[in-house]
């Protein structure tokens, strides 16, 4: 019997999440923040379009440079994080939330909008 061809329609990739984690305070009482790095596989990247430039619901005219479709079951918050992909850093916009399980039959359950972090 001949094996079935690979029916995967979407090629996913790995990204690195940089998560700021408060680790106490310094001698002046200011919070000390460390950056934790986490590799996440099965992410689908999508270049952002120019349509977000005219949307009125974007705070201070923030444009979406890249959208990442996150794999089901990740379960960690991404608010305040940065996503590294293809040698570039993207700042997560807002506080992405997962879709209701009954509404997501495929492998992804969260859309993460990001803006390019320059400098």
PyMOL CGO cylinders between C-alpha atoms (Angstrom):
from pymol import cmd
from pymol.cgo import CYLINDER

trace = [
    CYLINDER, 0.00, 0.00, 0.00, 1.33, 3.44, -0.93, 0.3, 1, 1, 1, 1, 1, 1,
    CYLINDER, 1.33, 3.44, -0.93, 1.57, 5.93, 1.97, 0.3, 1, 1, 1, 1, 1, 1,
    CYLINDER, 1.57, 5.93, 1.97, -0.56, 9.03, 1.76, 0.3, 1, 1, 1, 1, 1, 1,
    CYLINDER, -0.56, 9.03, 1.76, 1.20, 12.25, 0.77, 0.3, 1, 1, 1, 1, 1, 1,
    CYLINDER, 1.20, 12.25, 0.77, 1.91, 14.89, 3.43, 0.3, 1, 1, 1, 1, 1, 1,
    CYLINDER, 1.91, 14.89, 3.43, -1.38, 16.81, 3.61, 0.3, 1, 1, 1, 1, 1, 1,
    CYLINDER, -1.38, 16.81, 3.61, -0.05, 19.57, 5.83, 0.3, 1, 1, 1, 1, 1, 1,
    CYLINDER, -0.05, 19.57, 5.83, -1.20, 22.79, 4.24, 0.3, 1, 1, 1, 1, 1, 1,
    CYLINDER, -1.20, 22.79, 4.24, 0.55, 25.27, 6.51, 0.3, 1, 1, 1, 1, 1, 1,
    CYLINDER, 0.55, 25.27, 6.51, 4.24, 25.30, 7.37, 0.3, 1, 1, 1, 1, 1, 1,
    CYLINDER, 4.24, 25.30, 7.37, 4.78, 26.35, 10.96, 0.3, 1, 1, 1, 1, 1, 1,
    CYLINDER, 4.78, 26.35, 10.96, 7.97, 27.55, 12.58, 0.3, 1, 1, 1, 1, 1, 1,
    CYLINDER, 7.97, 27.55, 12.58, 9.63, 28.01, 15.94, 0.3, 1, 1, 1, 1, 1, 1,
    CYLINDER, 9.63, 28.01, 15.94, 9.81, 31.39, 17.65, 0.3, 1, 1, 1, 1, 1, 1,
    CYLINDER, 9.81, 31.39, 17.65, 11.41, 32.58, 20.87, 0.3, 1, 1, 1, 1, 1, 1,
    CYLINDER, 11.41, 32.58, 20.87, 9.32, 34.34, 23.51, 0.3, 1, 1, 1, 1, 1, 1,
    CYLINDER, 9.32, 34.34, 23.51, 11.16, 36.85, 25.69, 0.3, 1, 1, 1, 1, 1, 1,
    CYLINDER, 11.16, 36.85, 25.69, 9.17, 37.24, 28.90, 0.3, 1, 1, 1, 1, 1, 1,
    CYLINDER, 9.17, 37.24, 28.90, 10.03, 39.92, 31.49, 0.3, 1, 1, 1, 1, 1, 1,
    CYLINDER, 10.03, 39.92, 31.49, 9.91, 38.49, 35.02, 0.3, 1, 1, 1, 1, 1, 1,
    CYLINDER, 9.91, 38.49, 35.02, 10.24, 40.65, 38.13, 0.3, 1, 1, 1, 1, 1, 1,
    CYLINDER, 10.24, 40.65, 38.13, 12.92, 39.29, 40.42, 0.3, 1, 1, 1, 1, 1, 1,
    CYLINDER, 12.92, 39.29, 40.42, 12.86, 41.42, 43.56, 0.3, 1, 1, 1, 1, 1, 1,
    CYLINDER, 12.86, 41.42, 43.56, 13.93, 45.05, 43.94, 0.3, 1, 1, 1, 1, 1, 1,
    CYLINDER, 13.93, 45.05, 43.94, 17.19, 46.94, 43.89, 0.3, 1, 1, 1, 1, 1, 1,
    CYLINDER, 17.19, 46.94, 43.89, 18.64, 48.97, 46.77, 0.3, 1, 1, 1, 1, 1, 1,
    CYLINDER, 18.64, 48.97, 46.77, 16.34, 51.90, 45.85, 0.3, 1, 1, 1, 1, 1, 1,
    CYLINDER, 16.34, 51.90, 45.85, 13.15, 49.84, 45.84, 0.3, 1, 1, 1, 1, 1, 1,
    CYLINDER, 13.15, 49.84, 45.84, 12.86, 49.70, 42.04, 0.3, 1, 1, 1, 1, 1, 1,
    CYLINDER, 12.86, 49.70, 42.04, 11.78, 46.39, 40.53, 0.3, 1, 1, 1, 1, 1, 1,
    CYLINDER, 11.78, 46.39, 40.53, 14.52, 44.25, 39.01, 0.3, 1, 1, 1, 1, 1, 1,
    CYLINDER, 14.52, 44.25, 39.01, 13.41, 42.49, 35.84, 0.3, 1, 1, 1, 1, 1, 1,
    CYLINDER, 13.41, 42.49, 35.84, 15.04, 39.46, 34.25, 0.3, 1, 1, 1, 1, 1, 1,
    CYLINDER, 15.04, 39.46, 34.25, 14.21, 38.17, 30.77, 0.3, 1, 1, 1, 1, 1, 1,
    CYLINDER, 14.21, 38.17, 30.77, 13.25, 34.51, 30.41, 0.3, 1, 1, 1, 1, 1, 1,
    CYLINDER, 13.25, 34.51, 30.41, 13.62, 32.96, 26.95, 0.3, 1, 1, 1, 1, 1, 1,
    CYLINDER, 13.62, 32.96, 26.95, 11.28, 30.20, 25.77, 0.3, 1, 1, 1, 1, 1, 1,
    CYLINDER, 11.28, 30.20, 25.77, 11.27, 28.36, 22.45, 0.3, 1, 1, 1, 1, 1, 1,
    CYLINDER, 11.27, 28.36, 22.45, 7.75, 27.74, 21.08, 0.3, 1, 1, 1, 1, 1, 1,
    CYLINDER, 7.75, 27.74, 21.08, 7.19, 25.38, 18.14, 0.3, 1, 1, 1, 1, 1, 1,
    CYLINDER, 7.19, 25.38, 18.14, 4.19, 25.10, 15.83, 0.3, 1, 1, 1, 1, 1, 1,
    CYLINDER, 4.19, 25.10, 15.83, 3.64, 28.85, 15.37, 0.3, 1, 1, 1, 1, 1, 1,
    CYLINDER, 3.64, 28.85, 15.37, 2.26, 30.16, 12.07, 0.3, 1, 1, 1, 1, 1, 1,
    CYLINDER, 2.26, 30.16, 12.07, 3.67, 33.61, 11.15, 0.3, 1, 1, 1, 1, 1, 1,
    CYLINDER, 3.67, 33.61, 11.15, 1.69, 36.00, 8.96, 0.3, 1, 1, 1, 1, 1, 1,
    CYLINDER, 1.69, 36.00, 8.96, 3.08, 39.35, 7.77, 0.3, 1, 1, 1, 1, 1, 1,
    CYLINDER, 3.08, 39.35, 7.77, 0.92, 42.25, 8.95, 0.3, 1, 1, 1, 1, 1, 1,
    CYLINDER, 0.92, 42.25, 8.95, -0.82, 44.35, 6.34, 0.3, 1, 1, 1, 1, 1, 1,
    CYLINDER, -0.82, 44.35, 6.34, -1.29, 48.06, 5.95, 0.3, 1, 1, 1, 1, 1, 1,
    CYLINDER, -1.29, 48.06, 5.95, -4.99, 47.94, 6.82, 0.3, 1, 1, 1, 1, 1, 1,
    CYLINDER, -4.99, 47.94, 6.82, -4.27, 48.39, 10.53, 0.3, 1, 1, 1, 1, 1, 1,
    CYLINDER, -4.27, 48.39, 10.53, -2.85, 51.86, 9.85, 0.3, 1, 1, 1, 1, 1, 1,
    CYLINDER, -2.85, 51.86, 9.85, -6.33, 53.28, 9.38, 0.3, 1, 1, 1, 1, 1, 1,
    CYLINDER, -6.33, 53.28, 9.38, -8.17, 51.33, 12.06, 0.3, 1, 1, 1, 1, 1, 1,
    CYLINDER, -8.17, 51.33, 12.06, -9.48, 53.60, 14.79, 0.3, 1, 1, 1, 1, 1, 1,
    CYLINDER, -9.48, 53.60, 14.79, -9.29, 50.96, 17.51, 0.3, 1, 1, 1, 1, 1, 1,
    CYLINDER, -9.29, 50.96, 17.51, -5.47, 50.90, 17.46, 0.3, 1, 1, 1, 1, 1, 1,
    CYLINDER, -5.47, 50.90, 17.46, -3.93, 52.84, 20.32, 0.3, 1, 1, 1, 1, 1, 1,
    CYLINDER, -3.93, 52.84, 20.32, -1.79, 55.77, 19.11, 0.3, 1, 1, 1, 1, 1, 1,
    CYLINDER, -1.79, 55.77, 19.11, -1.80, 54.50, 15.52, 0.3, 1, 1, 1, 1, 1, 1,
    CYLINDER, -1.80, 54.50, 15.52, 0.13, 51.30, 16.29, 0.3, 1, 1, 1, 1, 1, 1,
    CYLINDER, 0.13, 51.30, 16.29, 0.54, 49.21, 13.16, 0.3, 1, 1, 1, 1, 1, 1,
    CYLINDER, 0.54, 49.21, 13.16, 0.60, 45.44, 13.16, 0.3, 1, 1, 1, 1, 1, 1,
    CYLINDER, 0.60, 45.44, 13.16, 3.87, 44.32, 11.59, 0.3, 1, 1, 1, 1, 1, 1,
    CYLINDER, 3.87, 44.32, 11.59, 3.46, 40.58, 12.13, 0.3, 1, 1, 1, 1, 1, 1,
    CYLINDER, 3.46, 40.58, 12.13, 0.64, 38.31, 13.27, 0.3, 1, 1, 1, 1, 1, 1,
    CYLINDER, 0.64, 38.31, 13.27, 1.49, 35.00, 14.90, 0.3, 1, 1, 1, 1, 1, 1,
    CYLINDER, 1.49, 35.00, 14.90, -1.10, 32.21, 15.10, 0.3, 1, 1, 1, 1, 1, 1,
    CYLINDER, -1.10, 32.21, 15.10, -0.30, 30.36, 18.31, 0.3, 1, 1, 1, 1, 1, 1,
    CYLINDER, -0.30, 30.36, 18.31, -0.62, 26.58, 18.73, 0.3, 1, 1, 1, 1, 1, 1,
    CYLINDER, -0.62, 26.58, 18.73, -3.38, 25.17, 20.89, 0.3, 1, 1, 1, 1, 1, 1,
    CYLINDER, -3.38, 25.17, 20.89, -2.52, 24.33, 24.45, 0.3, 1, 1, 1, 1, 1, 1,
    CYLINDER, -2.52, 24.33, 24.45, 0.18, 26.94, 25.02, 0.3, 1, 1, 1, 1, 1, 1,
    CYLINDER, 0.18, 26.94, 25.02, -1.71, 28.47, 27.94, 0.3, 1, 1, 1, 1, 1, 1,
    CYLINDER, -1.71, 28.47, 27.94, 0.72, 31.20, 29.04, 0.3, 1, 1, 1, 1, 1, 1,
    CYLINDER, 0.72, 31.20, 29.04, 0.05, 34.95, 28.92, 0.3, 1, 1, 1, 1, 1, 1,
    CYLINDER, 0.05, 34.95, 28.92, 1.97, 36.96, 26.32, 0.3, 1, 1, 1, 1, 1, 1,
    CYLINDER, 1.97, 36.96, 26.32, 1.16, 40.47, 27.57, 0.3, 1, 1, 1, 1, 1, 1,
    CYLINDER, 1.16, 40.47, 27.57, 4.39, 42.49, 27.81, 0.3, 1, 1, 1, 1, 1, 1,
    CYLINDER, 4.39, 42.49, 27.81, 6.41, 39.86, 25.92, 0.3, 1, 1, 1, 1, 1, 1,
    CYLINDER, 6.41, 39.86, 25.92, 8.54, 40.07, 22.79, 0.3, 1, 1, 1, 1, 1, 1,
    CYLINDER, 8.54, 40.07, 22.79, 8.55, 37.44, 20.05, 0.3, 1, 1, 1, 1, 1, 1,
    CYLINDER, 8.55, 37.44, 20.05, 11.74, 36.78, 18.09, 0.3, 1, 1, 1, 1, 1, 1,
    CYLINDER, 11.74, 36.78, 18.09, 11.27, 35.40, 14.59, 0.3, 1, 1, 1, 1, 1, 1,
    CYLINDER, 11.27, 35.40, 14.59, 13.67, 35.28, 11.66, 0.3, 1, 1, 1, 1, 1, 1,
    CYLINDER, 13.67, 35.28, 11.66, 16.24, 37.42, 13.46, 0.3, 1, 1, 1, 1, 1, 1,
    CYLINDER, 16.24, 37.42, 13.46, 13.77, 40.19, 14.27, 0.3, 1, 1, 1, 1, 1, 1,
    CYLINDER, 13.77, 40.19, 14.27, 12.10, 41.19, 17.53, 0.3, 1, 1, 1, 1, 1, 1,
    CYLINDER, 12.10, 41.19, 17.53, 8.36, 41.93, 17.66, 0.3, 1, 1, 1, 1, 1, 1,
    CYLINDER, 8.36, 41.93, 17.66, 6.62, 43.50, 20.66, 0.3, 1, 1, 1, 1, 1, 1,
    CYLINDER, 6.62, 43.50, 20.66, 3.29, 41.86, 21.56, 0.3, 1, 1, 1, 1, 1, 1,
    CYLINDER, 3.29, 41.86, 21.56, 0.38, 44.31, 21.30, 0.3, 1, 1, 1, 1, 1, 1,
    CYLINDER, 0.38, 44.31, 21.30, -2.14, 44.11, 24.13, 0.3, 1, 1, 1, 1, 1, 1,
    CYLINDER, -2.14, 44.11, 24.13, -3.05, 40.91, 25.98, 0.3, 1, 1, 1, 1, 1, 1,
    CYLINDER, -3.05, 40.91, 25.98, -3.83, 38.12, 23.46, 0.3, 1, 1, 1, 1, 1, 1,
    CYLINDER, -3.83, 38.12, 23.46, -6.53, 35.66, 24.52, 0.3, 1, 1, 1, 1, 1, 1,
    CYLINDER, -6.53, 35.66, 24.52, -7.40, 32.19, 23.24, 0.3, 1, 1, 1, 1, 1, 1,
    CYLINDER, -7.40, 32.19, 23.24, -10.52, 31.51, 21.20, 0.3, 1, 1, 1, 1, 1, 1,
    CYLINDER, -10.52, 31.51, 21.20, -13.31, 29.35, 22.58, 0.3, 1, 1, 1, 1, 1, 1,
    CYLINDER, -13.31, 29.35, 22.58, -12.42, 25.69, 22.05, 0.3, 1, 1, 1, 1, 1, 1,
    CYLINDER, -12.42, 25.69, 22.05, -15.58, 24.96, 20.06, 0.3, 1, 1, 1, 1, 1, 1,
    CYLINDER, -15.58, 24.96, 20.06, -14.67, 27.71, 17.58, 0.3, 1, 1, 1, 1, 1, 1,
    CYLINDER, -14.67, 27.71, 17.58, -11.18, 26.43, 16.76, 0.3, 1, 1, 1, 1, 1, 1,
    CYLINDER, -11.18, 26.43, 16.76, -11.16, 23.07, 14.98, 0.3, 1, 1, 1, 1, 1, 1,
    CYLINDER, -11.16, 23.07, 14.98, -7.61, 23.56, 13.65, 0.3, 1, 1, 1, 1, 1, 1,
    CYLINDER, -7.61, 23.56, 13.65, -4.21, 23.57, 15.36, 0.3, 1, 1, 1, 1, 1, 1,
    CYLINDER, -4.21, 23.57, 15.36, -4.22, 27.26, 16.41, 0.3, 1, 1, 1, 1, 1, 1,
    CYLINDER, -4.22, 27.26, 16.41, -6.28, 28.95, 19.12, 0.3, 1, 1, 1, 1, 1, 1,
    CYLINDER, -6.28, 28.95, 19.12, -4.78, 32.42, 19.60, 0.3, 1, 1, 1, 1, 1, 1,
    CYLINDER, -4.78, 32.42, 19.60, -3.86, 35.31, 17.32, 0.3, 1, 1, 1, 1, 1, 1,
    CYLINDER, -3.86, 35.31, 17.32, -0.94, 37.43, 18.53, 0.3, 1, 1, 1, 1, 1, 1,
    CYLINDER, -0.94, 37.43, 18.53, -0.59, 40.87, 16.94, 0.3, 1, 1, 1, 1, 1, 1,
    CYLINDER, -0.59, 40.87, 16.94, 2.88, 42.37, 17.16, 0.3, 1, 1, 1, 1, 1, 1,
    CYLINDER, 2.88, 42.37, 17.16, 4.76, 45.54, 16.25, 0.3, 1, 1, 1, 1, 1, 1,
    CYLINDER, 4.76, 45.54, 16.25, 8.37, 45.65, 15.14, 0.3, 1, 1, 1, 1, 1, 1,
    CYLINDER, 8.37, 45.65, 15.14, 10.68, 46.63, 17.98, 0.3, 1, 1, 1, 1, 1, 1,
    CYLINDER, 10.68, 46.63, 17.98, 13.30, 49.07, 16.71, 0.3, 1, 1, 1, 1, 1, 1,
    CYLINDER, 13.30, 49.07, 16.71, 16.12, 50.09, 19.02, 0.3, 1, 1, 1, 1, 1, 1,
]
cmd.load_cgo(trace, "trace")
